[in-house]
Structures are given as C-alpha cells and as structure tokens.
C-alpha cells in the first residue's frame, strides 16, 4: 500500500472535522520537518564556508596565515628534535605587474606558486606553507643537520628551484622574487615569534636593490623600532619645521664660480642633526616623501624670494623628486601651483629625477617631463650611469643637465678605459647642447681629469659640503676641502 492510499484510508475512518484537523497537523509536521532539515543544511553550509574563509586564501584556495599558525605550531611541537626554518617570499613589483598585465595574469602567477608549494608539501619536501595575502607566501621547513651553514646551501638550492620552476612556466613575465629567512634558535617553539622575525627579514629584503635574500639578524628588531619612532614623529616634525634645507653649490669649472645649488634635507631634532640616510628610505617606503619633497620646494622658493629682496645674485636651486610622484596625475600641477603662489620664476627651479623613473612607465614619464619643460623648469637626470637606460635618456630633448655618477671616474684600476667611456659621454652631452655635472669629486687629480675631458660643472665636498641655506651666498669664496690622496 502506498503512502497516499494509507492517508486516504485513515481519513475515511474519521469524521469530517477530525479529518480536516489531522490534515493540517500532518502538513504542519511535514513543513516543520523540512524546515529543520533545511536549517541543518544551511548551518552546515555556513560552517563550511566560515571554515574555508578562516583557513583558506580566497584567491588560491590554499592555507592562509591563520591555518598556517595552527598547523605549523603542531608540527613544531611534535618534532622537538628537528631544526626549523621559516622562509617568506614575495614577487618584486607585483602591483605594477598586475596593473600592466591584468589581474587574471596576476592570479595565474599566484595559483602557479600555490600549486608548486602544495605539491612540495604532499611530497614531504617542505613541511607546510601558506598564501598570506596578495603575492606573499610563508614556508615552514625542517632539517636534521644542526650545521646551519650546510643547510643554508640546501635552502639556497630550494630558492633557486622556486625561481627555475616559476620562471619556466611564467618566463615571459620576467618575475623576480624576494626572500626573508629565519632559522629557529635551539629550543625555540613559538611560531608567532618566528613569523614576526621572518617578517622583519623580509621587510629588509624589500629595501635592498641587489640582494634578493635576507636572513634575520638580531639587530633588525632594533632597526625596526627606530623606524617606528621615525614614522611616529615625522608628521609633527614637518609641522614644526624641523626639516631644514641645506644647499650644496654647483661649481663651473671654467672659472670656479657658483652657478647653481642643490637642496638637501637635514632633520634638526633636539639639538642634533639626523642623517638623511636613516630616514629618507623610510619616507620613500611609506609615501611621506611626497609631502617632504613639496615642503622642500616651498623652502627653496622662499630662499629665492629672500635673495631677490636682499638684492643678492640668484642661482637656480635643484630639488630631488621621488619617483613616487609619477603615480599621481596632479604632480606637475602641484609644482606649478607652488611656484605661482610663491611668485618664483620657474627658471630658478631645477627638477632632478633619477633615471630609474623611466624604467617602470617610460611613456607617462616623458609626458610629465614635457609638461615640466613647457612650464619653464630646468630638468636634470640624477645618478646618470647607475641604471639601464642612460644613453636613451640623453636623447630626450627635455633634459638640460646630466649628473654624472662618481663611478665613472673614481676607478683608478681601469682609468684608461674609464676615460674613454667618460670622454665620449661628455662629448655627446656637449654636442647635444646639454650640461654635465660631476658628483663626488674627491681630489685635485680627478678635478683636472674632468676638466680635461670637458666636464662643465662639479658638485662635491671637494668644493663645499652642504651648508645651511642662510649661510649660502652665490658670491661666496669657494675653498678646496680635499687633498689629492690618489
């Protein structure tokens, strides 16, 4: 007998009222049962989704940092006899790569990396890994050998393998990686503390230009604390005018007269001067350099106005602008607006930009140069010769000044070859109606050699160190500060 036949037989044996009541009860029971089943199913789905979001990276579907901390801690606790190492990896300039190639390609790269690490976990080549966020990955590995130096060689082989596998599959994207590495101290078991240390090593690696791998050093933590203090105080320092402008003269070799000056920042705090090398790279990293550059421009404009008021000879002042400015469309408008507000002729402002700016986005960079040139600013290539596009920069019609890096003339072991290269560069500069400024001259011999090769100007401690702006005078006497020790 079917279910429907059973129901029909039951209702035939009851009165009409009771039949209606039982029908309602029956369907309420069915509805309640289905509702409970749906609720259980929904809760289970929600729990599964919550577990996924809590434990998996949403892009790659592989373990995230939360999951990594739980699993890695268990692995360490269960294996007290093993030595552990943490490695953090990211892709250099991944954001730029994403912008140029698109998010789909960026995600493909991340999925390839995740797949590689997943395979190595399954084959027990590495202990565990996670996809932290964006392009950052964390790997836990172990080794039985207590000799770290032996293991370092093995780990370098692993890192080379990462390069080889990824570049073989994604070689057309020219991917470069950065590694932070931390070896657990003997008896150390706290994964959270170890992650903090490998993060510090990785942050240092991201600041390096030539070194892709950085191991954790105990001094890094002190350095990071100092950086945090600087970041905490930088805004107040700017508001309180603690950043002061120093000027270093550019000297014309023909008659050793001052023809321009470069503005350099010094941080005066509590009676001491903080070395720019300790804070400029931090400002570059966190973007505060954008505010500082415009601050320096305003200071330079005030100096020029002061010279005008006092009837002094005015020479152009050059300002270094970070390549971060090229990320903002209002960069040129801001410079023009500041000079207008300060009522300073643009011919007295030189804008120095490093040639590395043009590697990332050459087309837009040249558009910026064109606008600055058309507004009347003098443009200079800084650190010429330290990048890969030097000769290409020389043909650009917007530049007026080429600043020659000291690496061209301070190598005495290859002086003859260096002179041939430098001589031809200076010849091209002159034929293009540009001006050359040599930086870092340290001796009379170097000075005479530059003069002989046809260099126009020199900016170096040989003539003058950077001095407070109020002490600078374009007609002041220049004294030689170095002896010929070469």
C-alpha positions as CSV (number, residue, x, y, z in Angstrom):
1,X,0.0,0.0,0.0
2,X,1.3,3.4,-1.0
3,X,1.7,6.4,1.4
4,X,-1.2,8.2,-0.3
5,X,-3.5,5.2,0.0
6,X,-2.7,4.9,3.7
7,X,-3.5,8.5,4.3
8,X,-6.8,8.2,2.3
9,X,-7.9,5.1,4.3
10,X,-7.1,6.9,7.6
11,X,-9.2,9.9,6.8
12,X,-12.2,7.8,5.6
13,X,-12.4,6.3,9.1
14,X,-12.7,9.7,10.8
15,X,-15.3,12.4,10.9
16,X,-15.0,15.4,8.6
17,X,-13.9,17.8,11.3
18,X,-11.3,15.5,12.6
19,X,-10.3,14.7,9.1
20,X,-9.5,18.4,8.4
21,X,-7.7,18.8,11.7
22,X,-5.5,15.8,11.1
23,X,-4.7,17.0,7.6
24,X,-3.5,20.3,9.0
25,X,-1.4,18.6,11.7
26,X,0.1,16.3,9.1
27,X,1.2,19.0,6.7
28,X,2.5,21.1,9.7
29,X,4.6,18.2,10.7
30,X,5.9,17.8,7.2
31,X,6.7,21.5,6.9
32,X,8.4,21.5,10.3
33,X,10.5,18.5,9.3
34,X,11.6,20.1,6.0
35,X,12.4,23.4,7.8
36,X,14.6,21.6,10.3
37,X,16.4,19.7,7.5
38,X,16.9,23.0,5.6
39,X,18.1,24.8,8.7
40,X,20.6,22.0,9.4
41,X,21.8,22.0,5.8
42,X,22.2,25.9,5.9
43,X,24.1,25.8,9.2
44,X,26.4,23.1,7.8
45,X,27.0,25.1,4.7
46,X,27.6,28.3,6.7
47,X,30.1,26.4,9.0
48,X,31.9,25.0,5.9
49,X,32.1,28.5,4.3
50,X,33.2,30.0,7.6
51,X,35.9,27.3,8.0
52,X,37.0,27.9,4.4
53,X,37.2,31.7,4.9
54,X,39.0,31.2,8.2
55,X,41.5,28.7,6.9
56,X,41.9,29.3,3.2
57,X,43.2,32.1,0.9
58,X,40.3,33.2,-1.2
59,X,42.4,33.5,-4.4
60,X,44.4,30.3,-4.4
61,X,42.3,28.1,-2.1
62,X,45.4,27.1,-0.2
63,X,46.1,27.5,3.6
64,X,46.1,31.1,4.9
65,X,48.1,32.6,7.7
66,X,45.6,31.6,10.4
67,X,45.6,28.0,9.3
68,X,49.4,28.1,9.0
69,X,49.9,29.2,12.5
70,X,47.8,26.4,13.9
71,X,49.3,23.6,11.8
72,X,52.9,24.8,11.9
73,X,52.7,25.1,15.7
74,X,51.5,21.4,15.9
75,X,54.3,20.3,13.6
76,X,56.9,22.0,15.7
77,X,55.5,20.7,19.0
78,X,55.5,17.1,17.6
79,X,59.1,17.3,16.3
80,X,61.3,18.6,19.1
81,X,64.4,17.0,17.7
82,X,64.2,18.8,14.3
83,X,65.6,22.2,13.4
84,X,63.1,24.6,11.7
85,X,63.4,27.4,9.2
86,X,60.9,29.9,8.0
87,X,61.0,31.5,4.5
88,X,58.8,34.3,3.3
89,X,58.6,35.0,-0.4
90,X,57.0,37.8,-2.5
91,X,57.2,38.9,-6.1
92,X,59.1,42.1,-6.8
93,X,56.8,44.9,-8.2
94,X,53.8,42.6,-8.2
95,X,51.3,45.5,-8.1
96,X,52.9,47.0,-11.2
97,X,52.8,43.6,-12.9
98,X,49.1,43.4,-12.1
99,X,48.4,46.8,-13.5
100,X,50.3,46.1,-16.7
101,X,49.2,42.5,-17.4
102,X,45.9,42.4,-15.6
103,X,44.5,40.7,-12.6
104,X,43.9,37.4,-14.4
105,X,47.6,37.0,-15.2
106,X,48.5,38.1,-11.6
107,X,46.1,35.4,-10.2
108,X,47.6,32.8,-12.6
109,X,51.0,33.5,-11.2
110,X,49.7,33.2,-7.6
111,X,48.0,29.9,-8.5
112,X,51.2,28.5,-10.1
113,X,53.1,29.4,-6.9
114,X,50.5,27.8,-4.7
115,X,50.4,24.7,-6.8
116,X,54.1,24.3,-6.6
117,X,54.2,24.7,-2.8
118,X,51.2,22.4,-2.4
119,X,53.0,19.6,-4.4
120,X,56.1,20.0,-2.3
121,X,54.1,19.6,0.9
122,X,52.4,16.5,-0.4
123,X,55.7,15.0,-1.4
124,X,57.2,15.9,2.1
125,X,59.8,18.2,0.5
126,X,58.7,21.0,2.7
127,X,56.7,20.8,6.0
128,X,53.9,23.3,5.4
129,X,53.2,26.6,3.6
130,X,50.5,29.3,3.4
131,X,49.4,32.0,1.0
132,X,49.3,35.0,3.3
133,X,47.9,37.8,1.2
134,X,48.4,39.3,-2.3
135,X,51.8,37.8,-3.5
136,X,53.2,36.9,-0.1
137,X,53.9,33.2,0.8
138,X,55.3,31.6,4.0
139,X,57.0,28.3,4.1
140,X,58.0,26.1,7.1
141,X,60.7,23.6,6.6
142,X,62.9,21.5,8.8
143,X,66.4,19.8,8.7
144,X,68.1,17.3,10.9
145,X,71.6,18.7,10.3
146,X,72.5,21.1,13.2
147,X,75.0,22.9,11.0
148,X,73.2,25.9,9.7
149,X,75.8,26.6,7.1
150,X,75.3,23.3,5.4
151,X,71.5,23.8,5.5
152,X,71.9,27.3,4.0
153,X,73.4,25.8,0.9
154,X,70.4,23.4,0.7
155,X,67.9,26.3,1.2
156,X,69.6,28.3,-1.5
157,X,69.1,25.4,-3.8
158,X,65.4,25.3,-2.9
159,X,65.1,29.1,-3.6
160,X,66.9,28.6,-6.9
161,X,64.3,25.8,-7.6
162,X,61.5,28.2,-6.9
163,X,62.9,30.6,-9.5
164,X,63.5,27.8,-12.0
165,X,60.0,26.3,-11.8
166,X,58.1,29.5,-11.8
167,X,60.3,31.2,-14.5
168,X,60.0,28.1,-16.7
169,X,56.2,28.3,-16.6
170,X,55.9,32.1,-16.4
171,X,59.2,33.2,-18.0
172,X,57.6,35.8,-20.3
173,X,56.6,37.9,-17.3
174,X,60.2,38.3,-16.1
175,X,59.4,37.6,-12.4
176,X,61.8,38.4,-9.6
177,X,61.4,37.2,-6.1
178,X,62.5,38.4,-2.7
179,X,63.2,36.1,0.3
180,X,63.2,36.6,4.0
181,X,64.6,33.7,6.1
182,X,64.7,32.9,9.8
183,X,66.4,29.9,11.5
184,X,64.7,29.0,14.8
185,X,67.0,29.2,17.8
186,X,67.7,25.9,19.6
187,X,64.7,25.0,21.6
188,X,62.5,27.8,20.1
189,X,59.0,26.6,19.5
190,X,56.8,29.7,19.3
191,X,55.6,30.1,15.7
192,X,54.2,33.6,16.2
193,X,57.5,34.9,17.3
194,X,59.3,33.2,14.4
195,X,56.8,34.7,11.9
196,X,57.5,38.2,13.4
197,X,61.2,37.7,12.8
198,X,60.9,36.4,9.3
199,X,58.6,39.4,8.5
200,X,61.4,41.7,9.7
201,X,64.0,39.9,7.5
202,X,61.6,40.0,4.5
203,X,61.0,43.8,5.0
204,X,64.7,44.4,4.9
205,X,64.9,42.3,1.7
206,X,62.3,44.5,0.1
207,X,64.5,47.6,0.8
208,X,67.6,46.0,-0.9
209,X,68.2,46.6,-4.6
210,X,70.8,44.0,-5.3
211,X,70.2,41.4,-2.6
212,X,67.1,39.2,-3.1
213,X,67.6,37.1,0.1
214,X,67.9,38.5,3.6
215,X,68.4,36.4,6.7
216,X,67.1,37.6,10.1
217,X,69.6,39.4,12.3
218,X,69.1,40.3,15.9
219,X,69.9,43.9,15.1
220,X,66.9,44.1,12.7
221,X,64.4,44.4,15.6
222,X,66.2,47.5,17.0
223,X,66.3,48.9,13.5
224,X,62.5,48.4,13.0
225,X,61.8,50.0,16.4
226,X,63.9,53.0,15.3
227,X,61.9,53.2,12.1
228,X,58.6,53.1,14.0
229,X,59.8,56.0,16.1
230,X,60.7,58.0,13.0
231,X,57.3,57.2,11.4
232,X,55.6,58.3,14.6
233,X,57.4,61.6,14.7
234,X,57.7,62.6,11.0
235,X,54.4,64.4,10.7
236,X,54.9,66.6,13.8
237,X,58.5,67.2,12.5
238,X,57.1,68.6,9.3
239,X,54.6,70.8,11.0
240,X,57.2,72.1,13.4
241,X,59.7,72.9,10.6
242,X,62.3,70.5,11.9
243,X,63.3,69.6,8.4
244,X,65.8,72.3,7.2
245,X,67.1,73.0,3.8
246,X,70.9,72.8,3.2
247,X,72.5,73.9,-0.1
248,X,75.5,72.4,-1.8
249,X,77.0,74.6,-4.6
250,X,77.4,73.5,-8.2
251,X,80.7,75.0,-9.4
252,X,81.5,75.9,-13.0
253,X,85.0,74.5,-13.7
254,X,85.8,77.2,-16.2
255,X,86.2,79.9,-13.5
256,X,85.2,78.1,-10.3
257,X,82.2,80.2,-9.8
258,X,78.9,79.1,-8.2
259,X,76.2,78.7,-10.9
260,X,73.6,76.6,-9.0
261,X,72.9,74.7,-5.8
262,X,71.2,71.5,-4.8
263,X,68.7,71.5,-1.9
264,X,69.4,68.7,0.6
265,X,67.3,68.0,3.6
266,X,68.5,67.8,7.2
267,X,66.4,66.9,10.2
268,X,67.2,69.0,13.2
269,X,65.8,67.5,16.4
270,X,66.6,68.3,20.0
271,X,69.8,70.0,19.1
272,X,71.1,67.1,16.9
273,X,71.1,66.6,13.1
274,X,69.6,63.3,12.0
275,X,71.4,61.7,9.0
276,X,69.1,61.6,5.9
277,X,70.3,58.1,5.3
278,X,68.4,57.0,8.4
279,X,65.0,58.4,7.3
280,X,64.8,59.0,3.6
281,X,64.3,55.4,2.6
282,X,61.6,55.1,5.3
283,X,59.8,58.1,3.8
284,X,60.1,56.5,0.3
285,X,58.6,53.3,1.6
286,X,55.6,54.9,3.4
287,X,55.0,57.7,0.9
288,X,55.8,60.6,3.3
289,X,58.5,61.6,0.8
290,X,55.7,63.1,-1.3
291,X,54.9,65.7,1.4
292,X,58.6,66.3,2.2
293,X,59.5,67.0,-1.5
294,X,56.9,69.7,-1.8
295,X,57.9,71.1,1.6
296,X,61.5,71.4,0.2
297,X,60.2,73.1,-2.9
298,X,58.4,75.7,-0.9
299,X,61.5,76.2,1.2
300,X,63.6,76.7,-1.9
301,X,61.1,79.2,-3.3
302,X,61.3,81.2,0.0
303,X,65.1,81.3,-0.3
304,X,65.0,82.6,-3.8
305,X,62.5,85.3,-2.8
306,X,64.8,86.3,0.1
307,X,67.7,86.6,-2.3
308,X,65.6,88.8,-4.5
309,X,64.6,91.0,-1.6
310,X,68.2,91.4,-0.4
311,X,69.5,92.1,-3.9
312,X,71.8,89.1,-4.0
313,X,72.8,87.2,-7.1
314,X,70.2,84.4,-7.7
315,X,71.2,80.9,-8.8
316,X,68.9,78.1,-9.6
317,X,68.1,75.6,-6.8
318,X,67.6,72.0,-7.7
319,X,65.1,69.8,-5.9
320,X,65.1,66.0,-5.9
321,X,61.6,64.5,-6.5
322,X,60.9,60.9,-5.7
323,X,59.6,58.6,-8.5
324,X,56.5,58.0,-6.4
325,X,55.3,61.4,-7.6
326,X,54.9,59.9,-11.1
327,X,52.0,57.8,-9.7
328,X,49.9,60.9,-9.2
329,X,48.4,62.9,-12.1
330,X,48.4,66.2,-10.1
331,X,52.2,66.1,-9.7
332,X,53.0,68.7,-12.3
333,X,50.0,70.9,-11.4
334,X,51.2,71.0,-7.7
335,X,54.7,72.1,-8.7
336,X,53.4,74.8,-11.0
337,X,50.9,76.0,-8.4
338,X,53.5,76.3,-5.6
339,X,55.9,78.4,-7.8
340,X,52.9,80.6,-8.8
341,X,51.8,81.1,-5.2
342,X,55.4,81.9,-4.1
343,X,55.9,84.2,-7.2
344,X,59.1,82.5,-8.2
345,X,60.2,82.3,-11.9
346,X,60.4,78.6,-12.9
347,X,63.8,79.2,-14.5
348,X,65.2,79.3,-10.9
349,X,63.9,75.8,-10.1
350,X,65.7,72.7,-11.3
351,X,63.9,69.4,-11.0
352,X,66.1,66.4,-10.5
353,X,64.7,62.9,-11.4
354,X,66.6,59.7,-11.3
355,X,66.8,57.7,-14.5
356,X,65.1,54.7,-12.8
357,X,61.8,56.6,-13.0
358,X,61.6,55.8,-16.7
359,X,62.0,52.1,-16.5
360,X,58.6,51.4,-15.0
361,X,56.5,53.7,-17.1
362,X,58.5,55.5,-19.8
363,X,55.6,56.9,-21.9
364,X,53.9,58.6,-19.0
365,X,57.2,59.8,-17.5
366,X,58.1,61.6,-20.7
367,X,54.7,63.2,-20.8
368,X,55.4,64.6,-17.3
369,X,58.8,65.8,-18.5
370,X,57.2,67.6,-21.4
371,X,54.8,69.4,-19.2
372,X,57.5,70.5,-16.8
373,X,59.8,71.6,-19.6
374,X,56.9,73.6,-21.2
375,X,56.3,75.3,-17.9
376,X,59.9,76.6,-17.9
377,X,61.5,74.3,-15.3
378,X,65.1,73.1,-15.8
379,X,65.3,69.3,-15.8
380,X,68.2,67.1,-14.7
381,X,68.9,63.4,-14.8
382,X,70.3,62.4,-11.4
383,X,72.7,59.4,-10.9
384,X,73.3,59.1,-14.6
385,X,75.0,55.8,-15.4
386,X,73.7,53.8,-12.5
387,X,70.7,52.3,-14.3
388,X,70.0,50.6,-17.6
389,X,68.6,53.4,-19.7
390,X,71.3,56.1,-19.6
391,X,72.0,56.6,-23.2
392,X,68.3,56.5,-24.0
393,X,67.8,59.4,-21.6
394,X,70.4,61.5,-23.3
395,X,68.4,61.8,-26.5
396,X,65.4,63.1,-24.7
397,X,65.0,66.8,-25.6
398,X,63.5,67.9,-22.3
399,X,66.7,67.4,-20.2
400,X,69.2,70.2,-19.8
401,X,71.5,68.7,-17.2
402,X,73.1,65.3,-16.9
403,X,74.6,64.5,-13.4
404,X,77.5,62.1,-13.8
405,X,77.8,59.4,-11.1
406,X,81.2,59.1,-9.5
407,X,81.6,55.5,-10.6
408,X,82.7,56.8,-14.0
409,X,85.8,58.5,-12.7
410,X,86.8,57.0,-9.3
411,X,88.1,53.7,-10.5
412,X,91.9,54.1,-10.8
413,X,92.5,50.5,-11.7
414,X,90.7,51.0,-15.1
415,X,91.4,54.7,-15.6
416,X,92.3,54.4,-19.3
417,X,89.1,52.6,-20.2
418,X,87.0,54.8,-17.8
419,X,88.4,57.9,-19.5
420,X,87.5,56.6,-22.9
421,X,83.9,56.0,-21.8
422,X,83.5,59.2,-19.8
423,X,85.2,61.3,-22.5
424,X,82.8,60.1,-25.2
425,X,79.8,60.6,-22.9
426,X,80.9,64.2,-22.1
427,X,81.4,64.8,-25.8
428,X,77.9,63.6,-26.6
429,X,76.5,65.7,-23.9
430,X,78.2,68.8,-25.3
431,X,77.1,68.0,-28.9
432,X,73.5,67.7,-27.7
433,X,73.9,71.2,-26.1
434,X,73.4,69.8,-22.6
435,X,75.4,70.4,-19.4
436,X,77.3,67.8,-17.4
437,X,77.7,67.9,-13.6
438,X,80.1,65.5,-11.9
439,X,79.2,64.4,-8.4
440,X,81.6,63.0,-5.7
441,X,84.9,64.5,-6.8
442,X,87.5,63.8,-4.1
443,X,90.8,65.0,-5.4
444,X,92.7,67.6,-7.5
445,X,93.7,64.8,-9.9
446,X,90.1,63.8,-10.5
447,X,89.1,67.5,-11.0
448,X,91.9,68.1,-13.5
449,X,90.9,65.0,-15.4
450,X,87.3,66.0,-15.6
451,X,88.3,69.5,-16.8
452,X,90.5,67.9,-19.4
453,X,87.7,65.6,-20.6
454,X,85.3,68.6,-21.0
455,X,83.1,68.4,-17.9
456,X,81.1,71.6,-17.2
457,X,80.4,71.6,-13.5
458,X,81.2,69.8,-10.3
459,X,79.1,69.3,-7.2
460,X,81.1,67.7,-4.4
461,X,82.7,68.0,-1.0
462,X,85.9,69.0,-2.8
463,X,84.5,72.5,-3.1
464,X,81.9,72.6,-0.4
465,X,79.8,70.4,1.8
466,X,76.1,71.1,2.1
467,X,75.7,74.2,4.3
468,X,72.6,75.8,6.0
469,X,70.7,77.9,3.5
470,X,71.2,81.1,5.5
471,X,75.0,80.7,5.2
472,X,74.9,80.2,1.4
473,X,75.8,83.1,-0.9
474,X,76.3,82.6,-4.6
475,X,79.3,85.0,-4.5
476,X,81.0,83.4,-1.5
477,X,84.6,82.2,-1.9
478,X,84.9,78.5,-2.6
479,X,87.7,76.7,-0.8
480,X,89.1,73.3,-1.7
481,X,88.3,70.8,1.1
482,X,90.3,67.8,-0.1
483,X,93.9,66.9,-0.6
484,X,95.0,64.9,-3.6
485,X,95.4,61.5,-2.0
486,X,95.2,59.4,-5.1
